[in-house]
Each structure stands twice: as C-alpha cells, then as structure tokens.
Amino acid sequence: MRKPSYGPYKGEIIMAQIRQLLGNEWIDKCGGPWGSQIVLAAKSHQEHVESIKDFIWRMCVSYRKLNSITKPFQYPIPRCDDSVTFMGVGSDIIFFISLDARQGYHQVSV
C-alpha cells in the first residue's frame, strides 16, 4: 500500500496530532502489515474562522479495509439509547451515564 499524500497543511496537522498521541502514550508505533488512512474533519461551528491554519481539526482513522475482513461480534454491545429505552418510563432505577470524550476516544485497541 502506498503512503497517502495529504495537502500542505494537513500533513503538518496530522504529524502534530500523532506526536501528541505518542507523547501521551495513547498510541504505539507499529510496523505491522496493516495501515489505515487518516482523515481530517474540521470541527463544526467554525464559520468565523478565516484561515485554514486556524481551524480546529478532528483526526479520524478510516478502518474500512480492516472492517471488511473482520467478523462481526456474536453478541454486539448494546447502544446507550436502546438501554435507556429498555429500562422503561417510570422505573425506580436511575442511571447516570458519563463519557469522557477526549480521553475515551482512544480507549479501543485495534
């Protein structure tokens, strides 16, 4: 697989985010046979930003090729909204669900 080419600004943004993830020890270097393309998405509500350098970017990894050969879970994890619906209205049980999106985003091992 050949290395994807990114635009002049995106390459710098991607490398800065990768260095930060490596520094936090949230990711490890890998020399395995699989590689997945990185996709940058601008965070929403940035209409006031005039320069591409000032955008706040979200780095995502496209696992389409890996997903195409992965066997699905026999018992998938239930969705949060399905669990709340299952509890029913008027139940005596109260759940508080909290998710730390900044750190929880990098919790799934691949």
N, CA and C of each residue as an Amber inpcrd file, in Angstrom:
protein
   330
   0.8530000  -1.1830000   0.0000000   0.0000000   0.0000000   0.0000000
   0.8930000   1.2390000   0.0000000   0.6290000   2.1400000  -0.9040000
   1.4680000   3.3280000  -0.9560000   0.9660000   4.3590000   0.0480000
   1.8980000   5.1590000   0.5190000   1.5890000   6.1780000   1.5210000
   0.6780000   7.2420000   0.9040000  -0.4450000   7.5670000   1.5820000
  -1.3360000   8.5950000   1.0270000  -0.6950000   9.9740000   1.1010000
  -1.0050000  10.8140000   0.1310000  -0.4880000  12.1820000   0.1640000
  -1.5810000  13.1090000   0.6930000  -1.1970000  13.9620000   1.5940000
  -2.1190000  14.9220000   2.1740000  -1.7100000  16.3110000   1.7030000
  -2.5960000  17.2720000   1.8430000  -2.3060000  18.6360000   1.4240000
  -1.1880000  19.2500000   2.2500000  -0.7590000  20.4510000   1.8800000
   0.3750000  21.0700000   2.5660000   0.1160000  21.3470000   4.0440000
  -1.1040000  21.6420000   4.4170000  -1.4100000  21.9260000   5.8210000
  -1.7980000  20.6690000   6.5740000  -2.4760000  19.7560000   5.8960000
  -2.9740000  18.5620000   6.5760000  -1.8440000  17.6680000   7.0720000
  -0.7640000  17.5530000   6.3100000   0.3690000  16.7330000   6.7450000
   0.9540000  17.2230000   8.0560000   1.0980000  18.5350000   8.2020000
   1.6260000  19.1120000   9.4440000   0.6580000  18.8900000  10.6040000
  -0.6350000  19.0460000  10.3520000  -1.6520000  18.8660000  11.3950000
  -1.6690000  17.4140000  11.8560000  -1.6170000  16.4880000  10.9170000
  -1.6260000  15.0660000  11.2590000  -0.3980000  14.7030000  12.0740000
   0.7770000  15.1430000  11.6500000   2.0000000  14.8040000  12.3840000
   1.9930000  15.4180000  13.7890000   1.4810000  16.6330000  13.9460000
   1.3990000  17.2450000  15.2780000   0.4880000  16.4400000  16.1930000
  -0.6410000  15.9750000  15.6660000  -1.5590000  15.1770000  16.4780000
  -0.9720000  13.8060000  16.7970000  -0.2530000  13.2100000  15.8580000
   0.3840000  11.9170000  16.1120000   1.4660000  12.0620000  17.1780000
   2.2640000  13.1270000  17.1040000   3.2880000  13.3580000  18.1320000
   2.6580000  13.5260000  19.5150000   1.5230000  14.2160000  19.5760000
   0.8390000  14.4030000  20.8530000   0.3210000  13.0580000  21.3900000
  -0.2650000  12.2380000  20.5270000  -0.7570000  10.9310000  20.9530000
   0.3830000  10.0230000  21.4000000   1.5170000  10.0690000  20.6940000
   2.6780000   9.2810000  21.1010000   3.2230000   9.7800000  22.4340000
   3.2620000  11.1020000  22.6150000   3.7490000  11.6830000  23.8690000
   2.8830000  11.3160000  25.0610000   1.5880000  11.2020000  24.8390000
   0.6670000  10.8030000  25.9080000   0.6130000   9.2900000  26.0990000
   1.3480000   8.5430000  25.2570000   1.3630000   7.0870000  25.2610000
  -0.0210000   6.4930000  25.0120000  -0.8030000   7.1610000  24.1850000
  -2.1270000   6.6500000  23.8080000  -2.0430000   5.7720000  22.5760000
  -0.9640000   5.9050000  21.8170000  -0.7410000   5.0470000  20.6590000
   0.7050000   4.5650000  20.6900000   0.9750000   3.4990000  19.9580000
   2.3230000   2.9530000  19.8230000   2.6830000   2.9010000  18.3550000
   3.9880000   2.9580000  18.0840000   4.4340000   2.7680000  16.7130000
   4.2020000   1.3150000  16.3270000   3.8410000   1.1120000  15.0850000
   3.5230000  -0.2340000  14.6170000   4.1740000  -0.4500000  13.2570000
   4.7720000  -1.5960000  13.0980000   5.3760000  -1.9360000  11.8200000
   4.6470000  -3.0770000  11.1500000   3.4040000  -3.2880000  11.5330000
   2.6230000  -4.4030000  11.0140000   2.2200000  -4.2040000   9.5620000
   1.6210000  -5.2360000   8.9820000   1.2480000  -5.1810000   7.5720000
   0.0220000  -4.3150000   7.2890000  -0.7400000  -3.9760000   8.3180000
  -1.9540000  -3.1910000   8.1110000  -1.6820000  -1.7130000   8.3380000
  -2.2590000  -0.9120000   7.4800000  -2.2140000   0.5350000   7.6290000
  -3.5720000   1.0980000   7.2560000  -3.9800000   2.1330000   7.9460000
  -5.2820000   2.7300000   7.6720000  -5.1070000   4.2190000   7.4170000
  -5.9190000   4.7290000   6.5270000  -5.8000000   6.1190000   6.1260000
  -6.3600000   7.0420000   7.2070000  -5.7030000   8.1650000   7.3790000
  -6.1460000   9.1910000   8.3210000  -6.9900000  10.2060000   7.5670000
  -8.0860000  10.6010000   8.1800000  -8.9920000  11.5860000   7.6000000
  -9.1240000  12.7290000   8.5970000  -8.9570000  13.9540000   8.1300000
  -9.1540000  15.1260000   8.9860000 -10.5240000  15.7210000   8.7170000
 -11.2310000  16.0050000   9.7940000 -12.5390000  16.6470000   9.6850000
 -12.5250000  17.8930000  10.5480000 -12.9280000  19.0090000   9.9750000
 -12.9820000  20.2470000  10.7510000 -14.1210000  20.1540000  11.7560000
 -13.8480000  20.5680000  12.9890000 -14.9170000  20.5780000  13.9870000
 -15.9740000  21.5830000  13.5530000 -17.2030000  21.3270000  13.9410000
 -18.3160000  22.1670000  13.4960000 -18.3110000  23.5320000  14.1850000
 -19.1100000  24.4280000  13.6630000 -19.3140000  25.7850000  14.1880000
 -18.0300000  26.6140000  14.1750000 -17.3500000  26.5880000  13.0510000
 -16.1440000  27.3960000  12.8890000 -16.3110000  28.3720000  11.7200000
 -17.5230000  28.8630000  11.5500000 -17.8070000  29.7610000  10.4360000
 -17.0160000  31.0600000  10.5220000 -16.6630000  31.4550000  11.7260000
 -15.9480000  32.7110000  11.9270000 -14.4600000  32.6140000  11.5750000
 -13.9250000  31.4080000  11.4090000 -12.5070000  31.2120000  11.1270000
 -12.2510000  31.5040000   9.6550000 -11.2400000  32.3270000   9.3850000
 -10.9570000  32.7450000   8.0120000  -9.8110000  31.9790000   7.3650000
  -8.8750000  31.4830000   8.1550000  -7.7110000  30.7990000   7.6040000
  -7.7630000  29.3100000   7.9560000  -7.3230000  28.4720000   7.0290000
  -7.3040000  27.0320000   7.2820000  -6.3610000  26.6900000   8.4300000
  -5.3460000  27.5150000   8.6470000  -4.3980000  27.2790000   9.7390000
  -5.0540000  27.4440000  11.1120000  -6.1580000  28.1900000  11.1840000
  -6.8120000  28.4590000  12.4600000  -7.9380000  27.4760000  12.7900000
  -8.2510000  26.5650000  11.8590000  -9.2980000  25.5850000  12.1180000
  -8.8780000  24.6350000  13.2250000  -9.8430000  24.0970000  13.9350000
  -9.6110000  23.0200000  14.8870000 -10.0250000  21.7430000  14.1730000
  -9.1000000  20.8030000  14.0820000  -9.3240000  19.5890000  13.3090000
  -9.5050000  18.3790000  14.2030000 -10.3150000  17.4600000  13.7590000
 -10.5130000  16.1700000  14.4230000  -9.8850000  15.1160000  13.5300000
  -8.9450000  14.3630000  14.0960000  -8.2740000  13.3290000  13.3230000
  -9.0390000  12.0190000  13.4820000  -9.3970000  11.4130000  12.3710000
 -10.1250000  10.1430000  12.3700000  -9.3210000   9.1370000  11.5580000
  -9.5120000   7.8720000  11.8630000  -8.8350000   6.8140000  11.1210000
  -9.8960000   5.9960000  10.3930000  -9.6980000   5.8060000   9.1100000
 -10.6390000   5.0360000   8.3060000 -10.2370000   3.5620000   8.3440000
 -11.0400000   2.7580000   9.0230000 -10.7730000   1.3250000   9.1400000
 -11.6220000   0.5130000   8.1620000 -11.9750000   1.0730000   7.0280000
 -12.8540000   0.3810000   6.0770000 -12.2790000  -0.9570000   5.6220000
 -11.0010000  -0.9910000   5.2630000 -10.3980000  -2.2430000   4.7760000
 -10.3390000  -3.2900000   5.8830000  -9.9760000  -2.8750000   7.0900000
  -9.9330000  -3.8040000   8.2180000 -11.3370000  -4.3010000   8.5640000
 -12.3130000  -3.4010000   8.5430000 -13.6920000  -3.7840000   8.8390000
 -14.2450000  -4.7700000   7.8110000 -13.7710000  -4.6820000   6.5700000
 -14.2970000  -5.5600000   5.5260000 -13.9310000  -7.0270000   5.7530000
 -12.8700000  -7.3120000   6.5070000 -12.4670000  -8.7000000   6.7640000
 -12.7090000  -9.1240000   8.2050000 -13.1600000  -8.2140000   9.0550000
 -13.3970000  -8.5310000  10.4640000 -14.7440000  -9.2070000  10.6330000
 -14.7600000 -10.2740000  11.4140000 -16.0150000 -10.9630000  11.6980000
 -16.8020000 -10.1490000  12.7260000 -18.1070000  -9.9690000  12.5340000
 -18.9020000  -9.1970000  13.4940000 -19.0430000  -9.9490000  14.8140000
 -19.2790000  -9.1910000  15.8960000 -19.4840000  -9.7830000  17.2220000
 -20.7360000 -10.6450000  17.2060000 -20.6620000 -11.7770000  17.8950000
 -21.8410000 -12.6170000  18.0120000 -22.8710000 -11.9480000  18.9130000
 -22.3840000 -11.2670000  19.9580000 -23.2550000 -10.5480000  20.8810000
 -22.7900000  -9.0990000  20.9230000 -23.3070000  -8.2430000  20.0480000
 -22.8260000  -6.8530000  19.9900000 -23.1540000  -6.0830000  21.2680000
 -22.3450000  -5.0720000  21.5440000 -22.5500000  -4.2060000  22.7020000
 -23.8200000  -3.3860000  22.4590000 -24.7310000  -3.3280000  23.4490000
 -25.9660000  -2.5740000  23.2400000 -25.7070000  -1.0700000  23.1480000
 -26.5220000  -0.3980000  22.3820000 -26.4190000   1.0550000  22.2690000
 -26.9810000   1.7000000  23.5200000 -26.4440000   2.8410000  23.8730000
 -26.8600000   3.5510000  25.0840000 -28.3460000   3.9010000  25.0390000
 -28.8200000   4.4220000  23.9040000 -30.2260000   4.8280000  23.8290000
 -31.1640000   3.6280000  23.8910000 -30.7320000   2.4670000  23.3740000
 -31.5490000   1.2570000  23.4970000 -31.6540000   0.8110000  24.9500000
 -30.5570000   0.9490000  25.6990000 -30.5600000   0.5560000  27.1070000
 -31.5030000   1.4360000  27.9130000 -31.4990000   2.7290000  27.6420000
 -32.3800000   3.6490000  28.3530000 -33.8310000   3.3500000  28.0080000
 -34.1310000   3.0530000  26.7520000 -35.4840000   2.7130000  26.3340000
 -35.9440000   1.4170000  26.9980000 -35.0300000   0.4510000  27.1200000
 -35.3530000  -0.8340000  27.7190000 -35.7470000  -0.6840000  29.1960000
 -35.1360000   0.2890000  29.8940000 -35.4490000   0.4930000  31.3100000
 -36.9060000   0.8900000  31.4970000 -37.4580000   1.5820000  30.5320000
 -38.8620000   1.9530000  30.6080000 -39.0920000   3.2400000  31.3850000
 -40.1840000   3.8980000  31.0580000 -40.5520000   5.1460000  31.7340000
 -41.2110000   4.7900000  33.0620000 -40.9030000   5.5460000  34.1050000
 -41.4970000   5.3070000  35.4120000 -40.7550000   4.2700000  36.2210000
 -39.6080000   3.8530000  35.7810000 -38.8210000   2.8700000  36.5170000
 -38.2240000   3.5220000  37.7560000 -38.0180000   2.7470000  38.8050000
 -37.4140000   3.2630000  40.0390000 -35.8960000   3.3330000  39.9390000
 -35.3440000   2.8120000  38.8750000 -33.8960000   2.7810000  38.7180000
 -33.4520000   4.0200000  37.9340000 -32.4390000   4.6930000  38.4640000
 -31.9010000   5.8830000  37.7900000 -30.4320000   5.6170000  37.4810000
 -30.0640000   5.8170000  36.2330000 -28.6850000   5.6580000  35.8100000
 -28.1400000   6.9980000  35.3630000 -26.9080000   7.2560000  35.7090000
 -26.2100000   8.4160000  35.1900000 -25.0640000   7.8960000  34.3400000
 -25.0810000   8.2540000  33.0950000 -24.0620000   7.7940000  32.1690000
 -23.1440000   8.9660000  31.8510000 -21.8610000   8.7400000  32.0360000
 -20.8840000   9.7920000  31.7780000 -19.8230000   9.2460000  30.8430000
 -19.4080000  10.0500000  29.8910000 -18.3840000   9.6410000  28.9440000
 -17.4130000  10.7850000  28.7630000 -16.1670000  10.4940000  28.9720000
 -15.1290000  11.4880000  28.7540000 -14.6950000  11.3630000  27.2970000
 -15.2290000  12.2120000  26.4480000 -14.9980000  12.0780000  25.0080000
 -13.5470000  12.3350000  24.6310000 -12.8480000  13.1760000  25.3640000
 -11.4640000  13.4790000  24.9920000 -10.5540000  12.2780000  25.2170000
 -10.6570000  11.6420000  26.3650000  -9.7920000  10.5060000  26.6490000
 -10.4380000   9.1900000  26.2330000 -11.7540000   9.0990000  26.2750000
 -12.4360000   7.8670000  25.9220000 -12.3480000   7.5360000  24.4550000
 -12.0330000   8.5080000  23.6260000 -11.9660000   8.3010000  22.1800000
 -10.8640000   7.3120000  21.8170000  -9.7950000   7.2710000  22.5800000
  -8.6460000   6.4250000  22.2430000  -8.5710000   5.1630000  23.1000000
  -9.6970000   4.6750000  23.6070000  -9.6960000   3.5400000  24.5180000
  -9.7790000   2.1890000  23.8150000 -10.2330000   2.1530000  22.5760000
 -10.4460000   0.8840000  21.8940000  -9.1580000   0.4260000  21.2190000
  -8.6920000  -0.7650000  21.5870000  -7.4650000  -1.3130000  20.9750000
  -7.7800000  -1.8910000  19.6120000  -6.8580000  -1.7130000  18.6860000
  -7.0190000  -2.2680000  17.3470000  -5.8210000  -3.1410000  17.0470000
